Amino acid sequence: MDGMGGVVAPVRYSVETRWLHWACAWLVLAQFGLGELMHRVPQALHGPVVSAHLSLGVLLAALFVMRVAWRVTGGRAIRFPARDVASGRAAGAVHVLLYLMLGAEIGLGYLARWSGGRPVTAFGAVIASPFPPMSQATHHLFGSVHGWLAWAIVILVALHVAAVLYHVRIVRDGVFGRMWGAG
């Protein structure tokens, strides 16, 4: 409330919303880097890189579930009005697409591992496959789609960052500060 009895407009998203956003963002980037790196390192480093990718993948999956639950329940999310209907719809569509793609990517990651008859091992804990080993073609399909979807996510994230930069440099409407700001 302001001094005159009116409601003061929020300046930024809640701490929880910002924390979930940035934790997921950094984990997505780390996962992409590790996923690309695992196929390019010497054999001696392949195991540790895969182990890090799997462990961070399980952490990302847990954060993703928390983030979806936070969004669905409303959390303390703040709805800032869009400058115009089209940009508001575009932003909403990009966010929904990112959620759908990230959820599919996480599921495909588990399926890519399990379809080869291997468990997902995260931070030393073993998550056994609920499925018997699948055909080589199915295993390859899951792995390939997982890899291509990772690239699609990174491209969409790059477009998201470009939109943020547009808002910071051209529109100057404080969008970045709402998600970055301290407090």
TAGI-V176886 format. One record per backbone hydrogen bond with DSSP energy under -1.0 kcal/mol. NH is the residue of the N-H (numbers start at 1). CO is the residue of the C=O. If there is no record, write none. Layout:
NH&CO / NH&CO
This chain:
2&6 / 5&2 / 13&178 / 18&14 / 19&15 / 20&16 / 21&17 / 22&18 / 23&19 / 24&20 / 25&21 / 26&22 / 27&23 / 28&24 / 29&25 / 30&26 / 31&27 / 32&28 / 33&29 / 34&30 / 35&31 / 36&32 / 37&33 / 38&34 / 40&37 / 45&42 / 46&42 / 49&45 / 50&46 / 51&47 / 52&48 / 53&49 / 54&50 / 55&51 / 56&52 / 57&53 / 58&54 / 59&55 / 60&56 / 61&57 / 62&58 / 63&59 / 64&60 / 65&61 / 66&62 / 67&63 / 68&64 / 69&65 / 70&66 / 71&67 / 72&68 / 73&69 / 77&74 / 88&84 / 89&85 / 90&86 / 91&87 / 92&88 / 93&89 / 94&90 / 95&91 / 96&92 / 97&93 / 98&94 / 99&95 / 100&96 / 101&97 / 102&98 / 103&99 / 104&100 / 105&101 / 106&102 / 107&103 / 108&104 / 109&105 / 110&106 / 111&107 / 112&108 / 113&109 / 114&110 / 115&111 / 117&114 / 118&113 / 120&127 / 122&125 / 125&122 / 127&120 / 134&115 / 139&135 / 140&136 / 141&137 / 142&138 / 143&139 / 144&140 / 145&141 / 146&142 / 147&143 / 148&144 / 149&145 / 150&146 / 151&147 / 152&148 / 153&149 / 154&150 / 155&151 / 156&152 / 157&153 / 158&154 / 159&155 / 160&156 / 161&157 / 162&158 / 163&159 / 164&160 / 165&161 / 166&162 / 167&163 / 168&164 / 169&165 / 170&166 / 171&166 / 172&167 / 178&174 / 180&176 / 181&177
